[in-house]
Amino acid sequence: MTDESENPSAVARRLDEHRQALPQLAERIHRELLMELHRRGIATIDNIHDAARRQLGEQLSEAAGDPNQAERDRWDERERELVEQITREYVCQHFTIADVDDLVNLTLKREEIYNLEIVANQTNVSFRELADNVQRFCKLPLGETRLAPAEVVGTRVALTRHLISDQLEFIGIAKNHLTIRDFDDITRRMLGSDTGMGRIGGKAGGMILAQRILAAAEKDKTPYLPLAVPESYYLRSDVVEDFLRLNRLDEYQTQKYKDIEDVAREYPLIRGIFRNGEFPLKIIQELRRILDRIGTHPLIVRSSSLLEDRLGTCFCGKYASVFVANQGPLEQRLRALLGAIAEVYASIMGPDPILYRREHNLIDYVEEMAVLIQKVVGFHFGDFFLPACAGVAFSRNEYRWSPRIKREDGLLRIVMGLGTRAVDRLGSDYPRMVALGEPTLRPESSVKDILRCAQHTMDVIDLKKNRLRSIPLRELLQSGNDFPMLDKIVSVHRDGELFLPTGSLVSDEPANLCVTFAKLLRETPFVQRVRGMLRRLEDVYGVPVDMEFACDGERFYVLQCRTQSQLHDEGPVTVPEDIPDKDVIFDARRFVRTGLIEGIEHIVYVDPEGYDALPTREQRIELARVVGRINHKLPAKSFILIGPGRWGSNDVLLGVPVHYADINRCRMLIEVARQKDGFAPEVSYGTHFFQDLVEAGIHYLPLYPDEPGTRFNDAFLGSSANHLAAILPADADFANVVRLVRVSDAGGGRKLTIAMDGETDTAVAFLK
């Protein structure tokens, strides 16, 4: 029995239905059917043309093959009708209803893509017109036959340029991976005026693109921790202009041209003014609608500048990201959300991004700040909300503590709880550093060192107190021992050794647990999965990348993807061995990267004891500003910075709280990690702060003066003449803490050379 869908009369009826429903496309539908007959080899266009002429009694052309004559005349009206009739007969005999429907759908898609590309290429198109055209195209059924890539790539390019980024390098990648249906989802989540036009920015675009690249490459139908992105909404880049105009804040657009000290001094005031600014009514209504829909799920408000996360300029940590606990009545939650958005806007005027823009010749670019509003990845656990783990992964490893570690294998910084502790320098804690090629190889060698260099405090959102908090592991686990993935995150300390939990339920006392991620790294495909993602992304981008992520125990969420800042490889360096001790300023035997620095004229030394003696937080913050003023006073790259603990830490007890603008002109930054209260501070590798050093071409080295056999010339640094008051008279009160040593004066006309050999893990600084 013949299927009704293959019955010629049924096919004919379906053709008539389409012609009646789409009279404006009748000719294009006929053309598509004719071409498909030709493609399938059922009847060529010439066959059908000749058949029509025979029926009209015309003689066939004899010009075939003669390059000086047209092979065929143009159709007249009678011949055109016969061609359509013969085409119809072939179609009814050889096509099914499904074939016809698919070809009509393909014709519709070609018509819509043509119209969409015209609209998308208009420079002054409004968001509503463009979004409506995208959404109309995406309402068409997918169909069996897809449009060829060449037919849609121009539209993808235009949509990417209008809605995400105008950077050609980004567009060149995105056009091969983002589909028009991806833009449908993006437009439905964009917030802004219907008449305006803005983009979602680099951070949002990088996240979406990375997820699409990785999802397309997923071969395992049931992978370990399936890939996902958080539920997100995009406040378009043009909304910040509406905000500035509404509050008459346009005058602050000139901040980028001011002296950097004036920028730093005025920034706190600007931040307060912005935080209390008014928003357009439409934006308030849309944000209220979003909050009503998602309820009290915690949010993070993230910068997504048009300059951010571009290929070559990542702006790591330069702009604000603000967690919003999102608890309480709707209007209270709305006020908190608006305040967070305003704070992100204000961060455009901060000293760090302005200085970064100057250094990368971007200062004259009109900065447009889009905002990414995301549901925080995680789950409720007692009064807290947090993910099981989070972190940042690098496709190239610049932190090799063993010859077994290869640079191309990549590096992972992973923490329990929110990922702030993986990318920022917070508290007296350590993330778990994982060389992805040797995941069980730790920098620490003994159980004592592992316990000391573990994460002891988690960043969480406290739902009861309605804010971000840092809490110890024992406080977190008071809510129970059913924390997701806990057995894969902690090890049990017992009888002087560390053991993996034997089952999925960890019943040991919190005081006996140590965050090691040992089971996750040893007994699951987690490392292979992350490593594979990084390789895929690096292959597509053509350069090394880093990726921020979070995991709720069920899914692996991509939060951000950008190009990784790279250290320039230097040739072999031989470290001299016959230098007299009196000429050695310091040496090092840990975490050394090859490099040779010569001709250093000044050393800026923050005395550890003097820093510890400062009684207030305010004085330590002011000391960081003194370092910043020295940074801008001395000739660029003529000096090195040496200081205690963690430069750039948000905890002033652990190190000088400098910002990028305070250290960007130095040649080298050195962290003196003296034993203090039983631990030595964690080094900077992998943090946003370290990425700043890499991009600015600043060498980095940690020193461990308390280790046996290590030389550290306290007398030279602490007793040489201090020239601070000579260049900054107003800061002379800090001369007992900040020492500015003029090397040639203290060293008998010589300057400082620092030779570093990463192969032997040795370095020495000496007078030459």
N, C-alpha and C positions, 0 to 999 in steps of 0.2 A: 504493500500500500504506500502510495506516494505521500510524503510529508506535505501538509498544506502550505508550509512556508516555501516549498520548492515548486508549487503549482504555478505555471506561467500566468494564469488569470489572476491569482492572488498577488503575485509580484506586480502585475500591471495595476491592480487596484491600489497597492501601496505607493506606487509611483504617482498615481493621480492624487492621492491624499497629500503627498509631499508638495506637488505642484500647486495644489489649491491653498495649502497652508503657507507656502513660501513663494508666492508669485514673483517677488523681486529677485529671487535667486534661481529661477527656473533655468535660465541660460547657463549659469555656473554649474548647477547640478548636472545638466546634460553634458557639459564639457568634462566633468569629473567622471561620469559613467563611460564616456567615450574613451578617455585616457586609460581607465581601468581595463576596458576590453583590450586595448592595445597592449598594456603592461602584461596581461595574463596570456597574451598570444591567441586570444579567441578570434579577434578580427582587428586588423590594423586600421588606422585612420584612413590610409589610402584605399584599402579594400572597401570600406564603407562609402567613401567618396566616389569610387568608380562604380559601385553598385547603384548609387543614386543617379549617376549620369546615364548608365545603361537604361534605367527605367524611364528616363526622360528622352531616350533615343538619341543621345548625343554621342559623337565619336570621341574616343579616349585620346588624350594628348600623346603625341609622339616625341615630345621634347625631353623625355626622361634621359638624363645623363648629359645633356647639352648644357654646358655652364653659361652659355650666352642667352638662354631662353628660360622664362619662368616655367617650372615643371607643370603647374596647374593654374588655372584661372581661379579668381575668387568666386565663392558660391553666390548664386543669386537667390532670391527669396524662395523659389520653388525647390531648388536643390537643397537649401537649408532645411526646409520642412521634411524632405525625403530623408536627409541624413539623420534628423531627429527620430523619424519613424523607424528607420532601419536599426539605429542604435537601440531604440526601445525594444524591438523584436529580439535582438541579440541578448539584451539584458534579461528579458522575461524568460528566455530559453536557458540561460546559463547562470543567472544569479539567484540567490535566495532572498527572502525578505530581509534577513539579517544583513546580507551583503549591501542591499540597497540602503537600509537604515544607517549602516556604518559609513557609507560613502556620502550620504546626505549630511550626516553629523560632521564628517571631515570637511565638507564644503562650508558648513556653518562655522566651524572652527577657523577655517582659512579667512572667512569674511570677518569674523570677530577679531582675529589676530591682526588683520590688516587695519581695521579701524582702531584697535588698541595701540598699534605701533605709531599711527599718525598722531593720536592724542599724547602718547608718552614722549614723543619727540618734540612736542610744543614746549618752548621754554617758559611760557607764562601760564601753563595749565594749572587749574586749581586742584587741590587735593580731592575734593568731592567728585569732580569730573573724572579724574584718573582712577580713583577707587571704584566708582560705579562701572567703568569700563572693564577693569580687572575682574570685578565680581560677576559681571554679566558673562564674560568669557568662561569663568570657572563654573557657572551653572550648567554649561553644556556637558552632556555625558562624556566620559572618557573615551568610550568606543574602543573597538578592536584596533583600528588603525590610528596611529599617532602622527602628529605633524612631525616632519623631518626636522632635526636640529637646526639646519640652515634657515628654516622658515620662521623660527622663533628666537634665534639668538639675538637679533637686532632689538626685539622687544624686551628681552631679558636685560640687555645692556641699558636701554633707556629707563627701565623700571629701577634697576640698581642705582643708576645715576640720580634719579629723582628721589628715591625713597631710602637709600642706605648711604652711599658714598660716591663721590665724584673722582676718587683716586683711581687712576687707570690700572695700577697693579692689582688692586682689589677687584675691580670690574673684570679684569682678565681672568681671574680665577672664578668669581661668582657666576659668570655667564654660562659656565659649563656645569654648574652644580645646583643653582637655585632655579626652580621651575616657576612658571607663572602662577601656579596654584599655591606656591609658597608665598608669593606676594599677596595673594588673596587673604591668607591668614594674617600677614603683617598689617595690611590695611585695616582689617577689622579690629586690630588691637592698638592702632595709632590714635593718639589724642591730640586735638588741635582744631583750629577753625576750619570750616568747610572751604572758605575762600582762599586760605593761605596754602603754602606748600613748604614742607620741611622734611628732614631725614631723621632716621632713628639712630644714626651715629655709629662710631667704630666698635664700641664694646658690644652693643646689641647685634650689629651686623656680623662681627667675628664669631659670636656664640652661635647664631643661626647657621652661618656657613659651615662651621666646624661640625655641627650636629648632622647637617645634610651630607657632608663628605663622609663622615664615619658611618652613618646609617646606610648609605649606598654601598659601602664596602663590607657590611656585615654579612658574613657567610653562615654563621651558626644561627639557626632559627630559635634556639633557646640558650642564649649566651649567659655566662655568669654576670650578674648585675646588668640587666638590659639598659641600653642607652636612653637618655631622656634629657630634656631641658626644662627648667622651672616654668610654671605658668607666668607669663610676662606681659607687660603693657608698656607702650612706648609713647612718651611725651615728646612730640616732635621738636626739632631744633628751632623752628620759628616761634615757638611759644615763649622762649626766653626774651625775644624782641618785644612781644606783646607785654610781658611782665615788666620789662624796663620802661617802656613807654607809659604804661598805666601808672607806674609809681614815680615817673619822672626821674629815673635813675640813669638816664643815658650819659650823664656827665662822667660816670665812673668808667666808661669805655676808654677814657684816656689814661687810666691807671697803667696800662702796659708800656706807656712811653715815659713814665716817671723814673726817677732814681730808685734803685731797688730797695734802699733803706726806707724811703718814703712809702713805697708799696707795702713793705713789711709792717711799718708803724701804723698805717691806715687800715690794714686788712681787718683787724678785730672790729673796728667801727663799722666797716662796710658789711661784714657778716651779720652784725646785729640789725642793721637797717634792712638788709635783704630778708632776714628771717621774719620780719614783721610786715613785709610787703603784701599787697593785695593781688589776687589772681583774677583773670577774666572769668566772668560768670559761667561761661560754657565749660571751661576747664573744671571749675568747682563742681558743676553738675555731673560731669563725666566721672570725676574721681569719687564723688559720693555714690554714684551708681556702681562703680567697681567695688568699693568697700562694702556696699550692701550685698553684693553678690558673693564675695569671698569670705565675708564674715570676719572673725577675729584671728584669722591666720596671720602670723607675723610676716612682715615685709622687709625688704631691703630696697632702698632708693639709691641707685648707682648712676654715676656720671656716664655719659656716652657721647662725649664730644665728637664733633666731626673730625678733629685732629687726632683723636685718641685711637690707639691700637691700629694705626695705619702701618703699612709695611715700611719700616725704617724709623718710625717715631712712635713708641708705645705709650709714653706718658705714665709709666708705672707709678701708681700711688700719688699722682700729682693733684687729682681732683677728689672731691669728697664722695664717700659712700656712707650712707646713714641707715642704721637698723631702726625699724619702727616696730615696737612690740605689738601695737595695734590691738590693745585691750580697752574695754570700756564702751561707753555709748558711742553711737555713730559720729556725732558731731565732734566729740573729743578726739576720736581717731582721725577724723578728717583734718582737724587743726594740726595734729602731729605730722600727718602726711604732707600737708602744705608747707609746714616748717622745714621738713627734711628736704623737699624739692628746692625751696628757697636757699637752703644751705649749700646744696650742690651748685646752684646758679652762682652763689657768692664766691665759690672756690675758683671761678674763672679769674677773679681779681687777686688771687693769692700770689705771693712772691715766687714760689717754686714753679708753677706752670708758666708764669711770665718769663722767668729767667730761662727755663727750658725752651720756650718758644724763641727767645732771642738767639740762643745757641744753635738752634736748628733752622734759623732764617725763616721763622713762621710768624714773626711778631706782627707783620702787616696783614696777615690773613684774618679775615673777619671771623672771630671765634663764635660758633653757634653751638650751644650746649643742649643736646638732647638728654633725656632722662629715662633710664630703664627702671621700671617698677616691677619687682619680682616677689613672688611668694618665696619665703625662705625655705630651703630644702631641710627637711627634718621631721620630727615627730614630738608629740607630748610625752614627757617623762616626769611624772610628778608635777611640780610647779614650773617645770622648765620646758623649753623647746630648743631642740638642737639636732643636727645630723649625727649619725654614728661616727663619721669621719669626714675629713675634707682636706684639701691641700692644693699643691701646685706641682705639675710635672714638666720637666724640661727635656727636649729631645736630645740636647747635648749637655754633658756633665763637665762643668768647670771646677768641680770640687772633688778631686781624686786623692783619697788618702791612702791608696795602695796601688802598686804597679799592676795589679790584676784588674783594675777598673779602667774601662775604655771610655773615652770621651763620647763616642757615638752611641753608647748604650743608653745614655740619658740618666736623669736624676729625679728623685721624688722627695718632696717634703710633705709629710702627712701628719695630721694631728687628730685627736679625738675632739668632737664638738665642732663649733664653727671654725672656718678656715682662717680667721683673722690671725691666729697664732702661727700659721704657716707662711704668711707673706709679710707680716709686720714684726717689729722687734718689741715684743711685749713681755714684761715680767721676767722672772728668773727661771724661765722654762726653756725646754729644748723640743723642737719637732723631731720626729723620726726621719733621719736622712737615709735614703735608700738608693744605692747604685743599682739601676735596673738590670744591669748585666750580672751583678753579684749581689742579689737582694739580701742574703744573710750575712754579708760582710759588713761589720759595724766599725765606725771610727773608734769606738771604745773597746778595750780588750778584756777588762775584768768585770765581774758582777757588780763590784762596788762602783765602778765608773758608769756602768749601764744604769744603775739605780739613780746615781747622781745626775746623769745626763738624760733623764727621761722627762716626759711631760707630767707635771703634777697638778696643773690647773687647767680647767676647760672654760672656754668662752661659750656662754649660753644666753638665751633670752629668758629672763625671769618673768613669767606671765603674771605672777602675783604682784611684783614690784613694777611691772610694766616698763622694763628697760633691759639693756644689755648688761650682763654681769660676768665676772670671772670667779669661778668657784672651784674649790679643791675636789678631787675625785671622790673622796669619802662623803662630802656633802651631796654630790650628785647621786651616789648609790644608796643614800638613805631612803630613796623612793623605791628601792627594790633591786633585785639582781637579774631582772628580765630585760635589761638594756639590750637592744638589738646588736648583734655581732660582738657582744662583750667578750666572748671566748676567743674571738679572732683578734681582739685589740689588746688584751692584757695578758701578762704572764704572772705566775704565782711565785712570790719570794718565800722560800721555805728552807731552813737549815743552810743558809748561806748560798743557795743556788736558785736559779730561775727555772720554772717548769711550765710547760704548756698546759692549759686546762684540759682535763681528760674528756669532758663532754661539752655540750652546748650551754649548759647551765652552770654558771660560776657561783659557787657557794662560799668561797673563802672570804674572810674579813677584808673590807676595802683597804685597810692599812697594809695588807700583805700583797696588794696588787700593784703591778708596775706596767705602765703603758709601753708596749714594745712592738705591737702589730706582728708579733712573731708567727702566729698561726695563719694570719691573713697572707703573709708573704711566703710561707713555706707550704701550706696545705691547700691553697686555692689558686685559681688561674688569674688572680688579680694583677700580679706583676706583668704577666704575659699580655694581658688585655690592655693595660695602660701602655706598655711598650709598643704594642701593635698599633694603637691609636696614634701615638706620637710619630711613628714611622710613616703611617698613612698620611697624616697631616703635613709632615715635612716633605714627603714626595710631591704632594699637590701644591703646596706653597712654594716649593723650590728653595726654601731656606729653613733653618732650625726654628722651632716654635716652642712656646710654653702654653700650658693649658691649666686653668683652675677648675676644680671639680668639687663635688660633694656627693656623699652616699648616705642614703637613709636606711640601708640594710636590705633594700629591695631593688634599687635602681642606681645607676651611675649617671649623675647629672653633670653635663658640661656647662660651666658657668662663664667661661671666657677662653678665647684663644687669640694669640697674637704672635708676631715674630719675636724670637728670642734675641736679646742683645748679645753680641758676640765679642769676646776678647780677641784681639789681633794676635795671631801666632808670631812669636819672635824666634830668631835663630838660636842655636845653642849658645849658652852662656857658661863660662868657666868661673867658678867661685874661687878666688885666691885663697890659699891655705897658709901663706907665710906672712900674714899681716901682723905686726906687733899689737899686743893687747891694748896698748895706750892709744892706738889709732882706730880701734874698733868701737863703734857706737852701740851696735847690737848685732846679734846673729839669731838665726831661726832654723828649726829643723822639722817644722810641721806645716802642712797646707801651703806649700810654696809653689808659685807658678812662675815659669821662666820669664825673665825680663832683666833689663839693664837700665838703670837710671843714673845719669851722671850730671854733674854741675849743679847740684842743689845748693842754693844760697842761704835758705832759712829753714829752721825747724820750729814749728809751733808745738809746744809741749804743754799739755795739761797735766799738772802734777797730781797723781792719784791721792796722796794724803791731803793735799790742799783742797781737792774737789770734795773728798769725803767730809772735810771739816766745814764746808758751807752749810749753814744751819737751816736754810729754807729752800723750798722748791723754787720760789721766785728768783733767788740768787743763782741757782743752777741754770734756770732758763735764761737769765740775763747773761751768764757766762757763755752760753751757746751763741747769743747774739754778738758777744765780743769776738768770738771765733769767726763769726760771719763778717764782722767789720774788718778783721785782719785779712780774711779771704779776699775781700774786694780792694784792700789797700795795697797788698803786695803784688808784684808782677805775676801774671798767670803762669802756672807750672814751675815756679821758681822755689817752691816750698813744699814740705811734707807736714802732715798732721800726725801727732802721736798723742794718744789719750787713753784713759782707763776704761776697761769694760767695753760696752757696746755703743759706739757712735750711732746716733740717730734713734736710740731707744726712747719709747714713750714713757718708760719708767726712769725718772731722773736719778734714782738710786743706783742704777746699773750702768750709766754712761751719759755722756754729754748729749742733750736732746737737740742736736743740730738738725736742720732741714737741708734739702738739696742746695738751696740758695746760699747756705753757710759754708759749703765745702767744695763747690763745683770747680774752683780754679786751682785747687791743689794738685800736685803731681802724684802723691801717694798718701793713702790713709792707713794708719797703723793702729791696731787695737791691742792694748797691753792687757793680757788676761792673767792677772795675778790671782793666786789662790785667795779666796775671801769667803769666810764663813763656810768653808768646806767645798766650794765649787769655783770653777773658772767660767766666766761668761761664754755663752754660745757665740760662734763666729757668724758673720753676716751672710755667708753663701746662700743664694737662692731667694733672699728676701727682695722686696721692692727696692730697699736701700742699696743692696748689692747691684741690682740692675742699673740703678743710677750711676754707680761707680763705673760699670762697664761702658755705658753709653757715653760718659764724659771722658773716657780714656784714663781713668784714675786707677793706678795700681793699688792692690789691697794686700795686706799681710797681717796675720795675728802673731803676737809675740807671747811667749810663756816664760818670763824671766825666772820663775821659781823652779823650773826644771833643772836638774843637775847638769852641769857642763855648759849651760847657756850663759852667754855674755850680754850684759846690759849696763851701759856706762851711765849710771846715775849721776856721777860727778860732773860729766860733761853737760848733761841735760839740766841738772839742778843747780850747778854752781857757776855756769858761764853767765856773762853779763846779759841782763834782760832788757831788750830794746822795745818792749811794749809801749812804755810811756812816750818814747820818742816818736812813734807813728800814730798813737792814739792817746793823747794826753788825757782826754776825758775818761778813759778806762784804766787809769793808773792804779785805781784801787784793787784791780784784779791781778796785779803783778805778782802777788804771792801764790797765785794758782795757775795763771796762764803765762808761760815763759816764751818769749820770742828770741831765739838764739840766732845770731848772725854767724854763720858757719866760718867764714873767712877770718873774722875777728877772733873767735874762740879756737880756731884750728890753725893759726899761724899762716894765714893766706891760702889755705887749702879749701876745697869744697867737698861736698858729700857725694859719695858713689854708693849705690846699692846694687849688688849683683845677686841674682836669684836663679837657681837651677831647679826646675820642677822635676827633672829626672832623678836627681839625687835627694830632692826635698831639703835643700840647704840654701841659706841666704846669709849674706853678711853686708852690713853698712859700715863704711870706713872712710877716713879722711884721705883725700888724694890731691 
